[in-house]
Amino acid sequence: HRWASIRLCANTAKEMMILGIALVSAAVAFRSLFTCNALIILPRSSNRNLHRASAGLSSTPFHRHIITSSLTSSPDDSVSDAIDSPILRSLYDPLPRIDCNGTVSNENNTTEVPKWVNKVTSGTLATEEGSPHELYFEVHHRLSFDNSTQDYSTARQQRGLVGLVLHGGPGAACYPKHTQFFSPGLYEYVVLLDQRGCGRSTPLGEVTFNRLELLVNDVEMLRQHLVKEGLIDKWIVEEEEEENEQLIQSTQPRNHHPWDVILGGSWGCTLAMAYAFTHPNSVRAMVLRGVCLFREKEIDWLFGNPPESSAVTPRAGVSKTSNLRDLIAGGSSSVSMARPPATTTTLEEIERQSVAAQLFTEQWKEFSSGVEDVENNKRSVLHSYYHRLLGSDANSRYTAMRSWFRWEMGIYGNGFKKSEDSNEDKNRLLVWDPSRASWVFEDAQVHNQKSVASICVDNSSSEHEEILRSLRRFSTSSSSHTSSKIDENVLEPLPIEDTIAARTESKVEDIKQPSSKNGNGNTFDPTTYIPAQAMLTCYYSVNDDYCIHPFNSFLSINPPPSIPLSSWYSSKLPPSSESESYGSSISPDLPFPLPPTIAIQGGDDAICPADTALDLHNVWEQLELRIALKSGHSMYDPVIAGEIVKSLERFGHSLMMGEEADDKGV
């Protein structure tokens, strides 16, 4: 249904009355479009995709749904419900900063008083005794303008939620832009933490005292520090409660100040999962993006040597998703699932294409140039970079860093996309809806504040299984869980050997790369530059057993035989709409080991392929998995970013409503 442009001229009182009646009628008709269960509303560009709101719809065997979810699109939540054309959700605008004196920055030189401002408190946190690490963190406190006091106050939002961002890598960092995924009207605080050796934490790139178990401790230590220092108002312990706090914590297994929502991306998913597994009372919900569990097969996919028998042409295997459009829509006017073409990737081909080097052969040739292949060592190239990046020779480190980032960024930028992919397919999502225990197709574009077009997959057919199989890169879609043997006696990092250049005492001034000016006007010196992300990613990848211990079994989705899967991988269902609320406190009985979670995965993600997300789905049935079929790894991909914003809002509304219900004694 399309609305034509209507011009009405009202020159008389009678015409004005007619105009009013017409507008009311139009509003009623427009409202009915989104409340009628017989219709599925689609964007104008989608008339040949997924399904049509047409005559062919009623004859299909699929169930039709309007997924309701509170979807705001501006910080003041004042956007009209009626959107002229379908849109993708986007990040919130950056908020003006306010200092401790109440002065608001005015970079745009406007006279308008901003509705929201951001008060940033930064700090450092020492780690355990003997560790050289000092952590950097920021607390972004969103304040709203109070008309009654004519200043910025938190009086109306004392129950604002607290979000935590866990960045990727290992070795990346947090940035203020990460706060723009969180609605200021829901999340009063957003906390950013630079992990050990990352960003503004010191020392940069340090690998000693750096492993997952210690990072988990850091997240919990930061939460306790924010409580103790009163940096989050809603976590402040009243004076009369202070003397009883230790008793309360010792007698009740739950804590009173959990993170409301943790947003973890890529490696941040690994840290978020390990933290929730260790401190289940300290987090109420999670949103994961680019699912990564840092399993051996994931590391080998990205950095493993190609098998000697491999004879795959450049970019072979990219066609695995080329048939998605046909599988989803089939080019039919009715809702149907076309049979996959004969060119669908076979299981044998998937096994042959088990590493990225087989698909990105030219990039791998450059990445592995000059590295001697070691027999029976599928990580010989990775080990070579380990010694060069972490060794003492600045020349080797700098040249290795440049080659490392060309390899990673080449995969990151290219993904599995094909030039012939239609623009009409870029907004398609394949979603596991745990509330219906069914796969659902959705369009990422929203049509009003409370509706998303979707259609259930016919579970009696096998077409969706073909799509899911086509998304896998390094594994088959088996529900069985193979044991990965971990040698507990070799849990120590590989010794770092100086490269040949270092042994010959090469001088750093021999580096050919010229110095350059950075954004601050300072001279960039390649001999002193510390490529923290390359160093830490390489360190964790080479020493994965050591760095991930003791979470190896949990993250490999391989619990001991005596432990049921549900005791490690289960949770409450994520909220299906804003009408479903969660209580403000976590039950002391803790019926589930993990918090409700929404995972967002790019179907064309070549850094963290969909295999891990699908494997996790196989064992965690309450996990809501949202696969953006034509998106890659970036959290700023338009579809991925929109899904993160919507997921955070769903949790935000439900958690806020739960707290209101608790206050009323419901």
C-alpha positions in Angstrom: 0.0 0.0 0.0 1.4 3.3 -1.0 0.3 6.7 0.0 0.0 9.2 -2.8 0.9 12.8 -2.3 -2.4 14.7 -1.6 -2.7 18.4 -1.8 -5.7 19.9 -0.1 -6.4 23.7 -0.2 -8.8 25.0 2.5 -10.1 28.5 1.6 -13.4 28.3 3.4 -14.6 27.0 6.7 -16.4 24.3 5.0 -13.3 23.2 3.2 -11.4 23.3 6.5 -14.0 20.9 8.1 -13.7 18.5 5.1 -9.9 18.6 5.5 -10.2 17.7 9.2 -12.5 14.8 8.4 -10.1 13.6 5.7 -7.1 13.7 8.0 -8.9 11.8 10.7 -10.0 9.1 8.3 -6.5 8.9 6.9 -5.1 8.4 10.4 -7.5 5.6 11.2 -6.7 3.9 7.9 -3.0 4.3 8.5 -3.3 2.8 12.0 -5.2 -0.2 10.7 -2.3 -1.0 8.4 -0.2 -1.8 11.5 -2.8 -3.5 13.6 -4.4 -5.8 11.0 -3.1 -9.3 11.5 -3.9 -10.2 7.9 -1.3 -7.9 6.5 2.5 -7.9 6.5 3.9 -4.5 5.8 6.8 -4.3 3.5 9.1 -1.6 2.2 8.6 -0.4 -1.3 11.8 -2.0 -2.4 10.8 -5.4 -1.1 8.0 -6.3 -3.3 9.9 -9.2 -4.8 11.6 -10.3 -1.6 10.6 -12.6 1.3 6.9 -12.2 0.8 4.3 -9.8 -0.5 1.2 -8.3 1.0 -0.7 -9.6 -2.0 -3.2 -12.1 -3.2 -0.6 -14.9 -3.1 -0.1 -14.5 0.6 -3.1 -16.3 1.9 -2.3 -19.5 0.0 1.1 -20.0 1.6 1.7 -22.4 4.5 3.6 -19.9 6.6 2.4 -18.1 9.7 2.3 -14.3 9.5 3.4 -12.1 12.4 3.9 -8.5 13.3 6.8 -8.5 15.7 6.1 -5.7 18.3 9.0 -4.0 19.9 9.5 -0.5 21.1 11.6 1.2 18.5 12.6 4.8 19.2 14.8 6.7 16.8 15.8 9.9 18.7 17.2 10.6 22.2 14.0 12.4 23.2 11.7 9.6 22.0 9.6 12.1 20.3 9.6 10.8 16.7 6.2 10.3 15.3 4.9 6.7 15.0 4.2 7.3 11.3 7.3 7.0 9.1 6.8 8.0 5.5 9.1 5.3 4.2 10.8 2.3 5.7 14.2 3.1 7.4 17.1 1.4 9.0 17.7 2.2 12.6 20.8 4.2 13.2 23.0 5.3 16.1 22.0 8.1 18.4 23.5 11.5 17.8 26.6 12.3 20.0 25.6 14.3 23.1 27.1 17.6 24.1 29.4 17.3 27.0 28.9 19.0 30.4 31.7 19.7 32.7 31.8 19.6 36.5 30.9 23.3 36.6 27.7 22.7 34.6 29.1 24.3 31.4 27.8 22.7 28.3 30.0 22.5 25.2 28.5 24.3 22.2 30.4 23.1 19.2 27.6 23.9 16.8 27.2 27.4 18.2 23.4 27.0 18.7 21.2 28.9 21.1 18.9 25.9 21.6 19.2 24.2 25.0 20.1 20.5 24.4 17.6 18.0 25.9 20.4 15.6 26.8 24.0 16.2 27.8 26.9 13.8 28.6 29.0 14.1 31.8 32.1 12.0 31.4 34.1 10.8 34.4 37.4 8.9 33.7 39.6 7.0 36.0 42.3 4.4 36.3 42.2 1.1 38.3 45.2 -0.8 39.5 45.2 -4.6 39.0 46.4 -7.4 41.2 49.7 -7.3 43.1 52.7 -7.9 40.9 50.8 -6.9 37.7 52.1 -3.9 35.7 48.7 -3.2 34.3 46.6 -0.1 35.1 43.2 0.0 33.6 41.5 3.1 32.0 37.8 3.5 32.2 35.1 6.1 31.4 31.7 6.5 32.9 29.3 8.4 30.5 26.5 9.9 32.6 23.5 11.1 30.5 21.6 14.0 32.0 18.3 15.4 30.9 17.2 19.1 31.1 14.8 19.8 33.9 12.4 22.6 33.0 11.4 23.1 36.7 15.0 23.8 37.9 16.3 25.0 34.5 19.3 22.8 34.8 20.4 19.2 34.0 19.2 16.8 36.6 18.8 13.1 37.1 15.6 13.5 39.2 13.4 11.9 36.6 15.8 9.1 35.7 17.1 7.8 39.0 16.3 4.3 37.7 18.2 4.8 34.4 20.0 1.6 33.4 23.8 0.9 33.4 25.4 -0.5 30.2 28.9 -1.8 29.8 30.8 -2.0 26.5 33.4 -4.8 26.1 35.6 -4.1 23.0 37.0 -6.6 20.6 40.5 -7.6 19.6 42.1 -8.9 21.7 43.9 -5.5 21.7 41.4 -3.0 20.4 39.9 -0.2 22.6 36.7 1.6 23.5 35.7 4.9 22.0 33.0 7.5 22.9 31.1 6.5 19.7 30.3 3.2 21.4 27.9 5.0 23.7 25.8 6.1 20.7 24.2 2.6 20.5 22.5 3.2 23.9 19.3 5.3 24.2 19.8 8.2 26.6 16.2 7.8 27.7 16.9 4.3 28.9 20.6 4.0 29.7 21.6 6.7 32.2 25.1 5.3 32.3 27.4 3.7 29.7 30.7 2.4 31.0 33.7 2.0 28.7 36.7 -0.2 29.8 40.0 -0.5 27.9 41.2 -4.0 28.6 44.8 -4.9 29.7 47.3 -3.6 27.3 44.7 -1.8 25.2 43.7 1.8 24.4 44.6 4.1 27.2 45.3 1.3 29.7 49.0 0.9 30.5 51.4 -0.4 29.6 50.2 -0.6 26.0 50.6 -4.0 24.3 51.8 -5.7 27.5 51.3 -9.5 27.4 52.5 -10.5 30.8 49.6 -11.0 33.3 47.3 -10.9 30.4 44.8 -13.8 30.0 41.0 -14.2 29.9 40.7 -15.2 33.6 42.3 -11.9 34.7 40.2 -9.9 32.3 37.1 -11.4 33.8 38.4 -10.4 37.2 38.9 -6.8 35.9 35.3 -6.5 34.8 34.1 -7.5 38.2 36.6 -5.4 40.0 35.5 -2.4 38.0 31.9 -3.0 38.9 32.8 -3.1 42.6 35.0 0.0 42.3 32.1 2.0 40.8 29.9 0.9 43.7 32.5 1.7 46.3 33.4 5.1 44.8 29.8 6.1 44.2 30.4 6.9 40.5 26.9 5.5 39.6 24.2 7.2 41.6 21.8 4.2 41.6 24.5 2.0 43.0 25.4 4.3 45.9 25.0 2.5 49.2 23.2 4.6 51.8 25.1 5.4 55.1 22.7 3.3 57.2 23.3 0.4 54.9 27.0 0.7 54.6 27.8 -1.2 57.8 25.4 -4.0 56.8 26.7 -4.3 53.2 29.3 -6.9 54.0 26.7 -8.9 55.9 24.3 -8.6 53.0 26.8 -9.7 50.4 27.8 -12.7 52.5 24.3 -13.9 53.3 22.8 -13.4 49.8 24.4 -14.9 46.7 23.0 -12.2 44.5 24.5 -8.7 44.4 22.5 -5.6 44.4 24.3 -3.7 41.6 24.6 -5.9 38.5 25.4 -4.5 35.1 22.0 -4.1 33.4 23.2 -4.9 29.9 26.7 -5.9 28.5 27.4 -5.1 24.9 30.2 -7.3 23.6 31.6 -7.4 20.1 33.9 -10.1 18.5 36.5 -10.9 21.2 34.2 -8.9 23.5 31.7 -11.7 23.1 34.3 -14.2 24.5 34.9 -11.9 27.5 31.2 -11.3 28.1 30.4 -15.0 28.0 33.3 -15.9 30.4 32.2 -13.1 32.7 28.6 -14.1 32.8 29.6 -17.8 33.3 31.8 -16.7 36.3 29.6 -14.0 37.8 26.0 -14.9 36.8 24.6 -12.5 39.4 26.5 -9.6 38.0 24.8 -9.1 34.7 21.1 -9.0 33.7 21.2 -9.2 29.9 23.7 -9.4 27.1 23.8 -8.2 23.4 26.6 -10.0 21.4 27.8 -8.9 18.0 30.0 -10.9 15.7 30.0 -14.0 17.8 33.4 -15.3 18.8 34.4 -17.8 21.4 38.1 -18.0 20.5 38.0 -21.7 19.8 40.9 -23.5 18.1 39.0 -23.8 14.9 38.2 -20.1 14.8 41.9 -19.2 15.2 42.9 -21.7 12.5 40.2 -20.3 10.2 41.8 -16.8 10.3 45.5 -17.6 10.6 45.9 -21.3 9.8 48.0 -22.5 6.9 46.0 -23.9 3.9 46.2 -27.7 3.5 48.9 -28.8 1.0 46.3 -30.7 -1.0 44.1 -27.6 -1.3 43.5 -26.5 -4.9 41.0 -23.8 -4.4 41.0 -20.8 -6.8 41.1 -17.3 -5.5 37.9 -16.2 -3.7 36.5 -19.7 -4.2 33.7 -20.5 -1.9 32.4 -16.9 -1.9 29.4 -18.2 -3.8 28.1 -20.0 -0.8 25.6 -17.2 -0.1 24.9 -16.4 -3.7 21.7 -18.5 -3.7 20.2 -16.9 -0.6 18.0 -14.5 -2.6 16.5 -17.5 -4.4 16.2 -19.6 -1.3 14.4 -16.8 0.6 12.1 -15.4 -2.1 12.5 -17.4 -5.3 11.4 -14.4 -7.3 7.8 -15.4 -6.8 4.9 -13.1 -6.0 3.9 -15.4 -3.2 5.8 -16.5 -0.1 7.8 -19.5 -1.2 11.1 -21.1 -0.6 12.8 -22.1 -3.8 14.8 -25.3 -4.0 18.6 -24.5 -3.8 20.4 -24.7 -7.1 22.8 -27.5 -7.9 25.8 -25.2 -7.2 25.1 -25.1 -3.5 28.3 -25.8 -1.6 28.7 -29.4 -0.5 29.8 -30.6 2.9 33.0 -31.9 1.3 33.7 -28.5 -0.2 33.2 -26.9 3.2 35.7 -29.3 4.7 38.2 -28.4 1.9 37.7 -24.7 2.5 38.4 -24.7 6.2 40.7 -21.7 6.4 40.5 -18.2 5.1 43.8 -18.6 3.2 41.9 -20.8 0.7 39.5 -18.1 -0.1 41.7 -15.1 0.0 44.7 -16.6 -1.8 46.4 -13.4 -3.0 46.2 -11.8 0.4 47.5 -14.9 2.1 50.4 -15.1 -0.4 51.5 -11.7 0.6 50.9 -12.4 4.3 52.9 -15.6 4.3 55.7 -14.2 2.1 59.1 -15.1 3.4 57.9 -17.5 6.1 59.3 -21.0 6.0 56.6 -23.6 6.0 57.2 -26.0 9.0 56.0 -29.5 8.5 53.1 -30.6 10.8 52.6 -27.1 12.1 49.5 -25.6 10.7 50.3 -22.3 12.5 53.8 -21.8 11.2 53.0 -18.5 9.6 51.2 -17.3 12.8 54.2 -18.4 14.9 56.5 -16.4 12.6 54.5 -13.2 13.3 54.5 -14.0 17.0 58.3 -13.7 17.2 58.4 -10.7 15.0 55.6 -8.7 16.7 56.6 -9.5 20.2 60.4 -9.6 19.7 62.8 -6.8 20.6 63.6 -5.7 17.0 61.6 -2.5 16.1 62.2 -3.0 12.4 60.7 -6.5 12.4 57.8 -5.4 14.6 56.8 -2.5 12.4 57.0 -4.4 9.0 55.2 -7.4 10.6 52.5 -5.0 11.9 51.9 -3.5 8.4 51.6 -7.0 6.8 49.4 -8.2 9.6 46.9 -5.4 9.2 46.8 -5.8 5.4 45.8 -9.4 5.9 43.1 -8.7 8.6 41.7 -5.6 6.9 41.7 -7.3 3.5 39.4 -10.0 4.9 37.5 -7.5 7.1 36.7 -5.2 4.1 36.0 -7.9 1.5 34.0 -10.4 3.5 32.2 -13.0 1.4 30.3 -10.4 -0.6 29.7 -10.8 -4.3 29.3 -7.9 -6.7 26.1 -9.3 -8.1 24.3 -9.2 -4.8 21.1 -7.2 -5.1 20.6 -4.2 -2.9 17.2 -5.5 -2.2 18.7 -8.4 -0.1 20.9 -6.3 2.1 18.3 -5.7 4.8 17.3 -9.4 5.1 17.6 -11.1 8.5 17.2 -14.8 9.4 16.2 -14.9 13.0 15.9 -17.7 15.5 12.9 -16.7 17.7 13.2 -18.7 20.9 9.8 -17.7 22.1 8.3 -19.6 19.1 11.1 -22.1 18.7 11.1 -21.2 15.0 13.3 -19.5 12.4 11.8 -16.3 11.1 12.7 -14.0 8.2 12.6 -10.3 8.9 13.3 -7.1 7.1 15.7 -4.8 9.0 13.8 -1.7 7.9 11.2 -0.6 10.4 7.9 0.9 9.3 6.7 2.5 12.5 7.8 2.6 16.1 6.3 -0.7 17.0 6.4 -3.1 14.0 8.9 -5.1 12.1 7.8 -7.2 9.1 8.5 -10.9 9.5 7.5 -14.4 8.4 8.0 -17.7 10.0 9.9 -20.4 8.2 8.1 -23.6 7.5 9.9 -26.0 9.9 8.5 -29.0 8.1 10.7 -28.2 5.1 14.5 -28.3 4.9 15.1 -25.0 2.9 16.2 -23.0 5.9 18.6 -25.7 6.8 20.2 -25.2 3.3 20.6 -21.5 4.1 22.1 -22.2 7.4 24.5 -24.7 6.0 25.5 -22.3 3.3 26.5 -19.8 6.0 29.1 -22.1 7.5 32.7 -21.7 6.5 34.9 -24.1 8.5 32.4 -26.6 9.9 29.4 -28.7 9.1 26.0 -28.1 10.7 26.2 -31.1 13.1 24.6 -31.0 16.5 27.2 -33.4 17.9 29.9 -32.0 20.0 33.4 -33.4 19.5 35.9 -33.3 22.3 38.9 -31.1 21.8 41.7 -32.4 24.0 43.5 -29.8 26.1 46.9 -30.5 27.5 46.7 -29.1 31.0 50.5 -29.6 31.4 51.5 -27.2 28.7 49.5 -24.2 30.0 52.2 -21.6 29.6 53.0 -19.1 26.8 55.3 -20.0 23.9 58.8 -18.4 24.5 59.5 -15.4 22.3 62.5 -15.8 20.1 64.3 -12.8 18.6 64.2 -12.7 14.9 67.3 -12.9 12.7 67.2 -9.1 12.3 67.5 -8.7 16.0 70.4 -11.2 16.4 72.4 -9.3 13.8 71.8 -6.1 15.8 70.1 -4.2 13.0 69.6 -0.5 13.8 66.2 1.0 14.0 67.3 3.9 11.8 67.6 1.4 9.0 63.8 1.4 8.8 62.8 2.8 5.4 59.3 4.0 6.4 59.3 7.8 6.7 58.1 9.5 9.8 54.8 11.4 9.4 52.6 13.9 11.3 49.7 12.5 13.3 46.4 14.4 14.0 48.0 16.3 16.9 50.8 17.6 14.9 53.3 15.3 16.6 55.8 13.3 14.6 55.0 9.6 14.2 58.0 7.4 14.9 57.6 3.9 13.5 60.4 2.6 15.7 58.5 3.4 18.9 55.0 2.6 17.7 53.3 -0.2 19.7 50.8 -2.1 17.5 48.8 -3.4 20.5 46.0 -5.0 18.6 48.3 -7.0 16.3 50.5 -8.0 19.3 47.7 -9.1 21.6 45.7 -10.8 19.0 48.8 -12.8 17.9 49.7 -13.5 21.5 46.3 -14.9 22.4 46.0 -16.8 19.2 49.3 -18.6 19.6 48.8 -19.3 23.3 45.1 -20.0 23.1 45.1 -22.9 25.6 47.0 -20.9 28.1 45.2 -17.6 27.6 41.6 -19.0 27.7 42.2 -21.4 30.6 40.1 -22.3 32.7 37.2 -21.5 30.3 38.4 -23.9 27.6 35.6 -26.4 27.9 32.9 -23.8 28.3 34.0 -21.7 25.3 34.6 -24.8 23.1 30.9 -25.8 23.9 32.3 -29.1 25.2 31.2 -29.6 28.9 32.3 -32.8 30.7 29.9 -35.7 30.1 28.6 -35.4 33.6 27.3 -31.9 33.1 24.1 -31.4 31.1 24.3 -28.8 28.4 21.4 -26.9 29.9 23.4 -26.3 33.1 25.9 -24.3 31.1 24.0 -22.9 28.2 20.5 -21.8 29.1 18.8 -18.6 30.1 15.5 -16.8 30.3 14.1 -15.8 26.9 14.8 -12.3 25.7 11.8 -10.0 25.8 9.6 -10.3 22.7 8.2 -6.8 23.2 8.1 -3.8 25.5 5.1 -5.3 27.3 7.3 -8.1 28.8 9.2 -6.9 31.8 12.0 -8.3 34.0 12.4 -7.8 37.7 15.1 -5.5 38.9 16.9 -8.1 40.9 18.2 -11.5 40.0 16.7 -14.5 41.8 19.1 -15.9 44.5 18.1 -19.4 43.3 19.5 -18.5 39.8 17.5 -21.0 37.7 19.6 -20.3 34.6 23.4 -20.1 34.3 23.4 -17.3 31.7 21.4 -14.1 31.3 18.9 -13.5 28.5 20.9 -12.8 25.4 20.5 -11.5 21.8 23.3 -12.4 19.4 23.7 -10.4 16.1 25.7 -12.1 13.4 26.8 -11.0 9.9 26.2 -13.7 7.3 29.1 -12.3 5.2 31.4 -11.9 8.2 34.8 -13.4 7.2 36.6 -12.5 10.5 34.1 -14.3 12.7 32.0 -16.5 10.4 28.6 -17.6 11.4 29.8 -21.1 12.4 30.3 -20.1 16.0 26.9 -18.4 16.3 25.2 -21.4 14.8 27.1 -23.8 17.1 26.1 -21.8 20.1 22.5 -21.8 18.9 22.6 -25.6 18.7 23.2 -25.9 22.5 21.5 -22.7 23.8 17.9 -22.8 22.6 16.9 -19.6 24.5 19.5 -17.5 22.7 17.9 -15.2 20.1 20.2 -15.3 17.0 19.7 -12.6 14.4 21.7 -13.2 11.2 22.0 -10.2 8.9 22.5 -12.3 5.8 24.4 -9.7 3.7 26.3 -7.9 6.5 29.9 -8.3 7.5 31.9 -7.9 10.8 31.7 -4.2 11.4 29.4 -3.0 14.2 28.9 0.1 12.1 27.4 -1.9 9.2 24.0 -0.2 8.7 22.0 -3.4 9.4 24.2 -4.6 12.2 24.2 -1.2 13.9 20.4 -1.0 13.7 20.0 -4.5 15.2 22.3 -3.5 18.1 20.3 -0.4 18.8 16.9 -2.3 18.6 18.2 -5.1 20.9 19.5 -2.7 23.5 16.1 -0.9 23.4 14.2 -4.1 23.9 16.2 -5.0 26.9 16.1 -1.4 28.2 12.3 -1.1 28.1 11.8 -4.5 29.7 14.2 -3.9 32.5 12.8 -0.4 33.2 9.3 -1.8 33.3 10.4 -4.6 35.6 11.9 -2.0 38.0 8.7 0.0 38.0 6.7 -3.2 38.7 9.0 -4.0 41.6 8.4 -0.6 43.1 4.7 -1.1 42.9 5.1 -4.5 44.5 3.8 -6.3 41.5 
